């Protein structure tokens, strides 16, 4: 295996929320590349998406402003900033941003299926 560079322009995105607004996610580092981590890009355009993370996640904003509300507080993440979210965190993503994310473990879906 060798290093691979990814560009959000070349990433295939999948709808994840809205209306209202629109949210989409493009996974670049999938379980085909790594079982231990996952990564990709996301674009949020005014959508609000609630979720409980099933993994540790790091979000880093490239452009715009992403708002991540947890049960404890609201985080506003702007370009050049990162947010770490521990496994099991309930949250609501909202805002207008292009951001990157990394998750561990990357094979969290398979692990959930195995434990069911």
Steps between C-alpha positions, in 0.01 A plus 500: 500500500618851423392849602186634330398865467130592495329816375142589592439598137557139390302344788165328443252641752184336638196688632484494883244763598246760396275657407507749642848564371725228367773285654725250326794281593777355284705218653854491366673258736264204505538152647648396164803716585503472879300307757645706782397848389262679268510850356335724249342834421156640574302800376229657712272762347252588772389147589463379857593136558472326838718197567669304776855426392596131506873575488752764602486785248712802415347778289712773337337789317644605164255779407193646664371439850378172648294496817504180704258489788551231766299442818761700693578795273498652152826517302554740210785373283657731241783452247818384666319350800430139598249331728544157658185301583523186713309182416140517622458879475151615400522803275338719241709620204389826333640800316654575163842339459733274310679286754709189532454224750685196631342214695637212706432218461445523127308172496248612763200381294634144477582499870143607584359224279723241669382605846129479406 
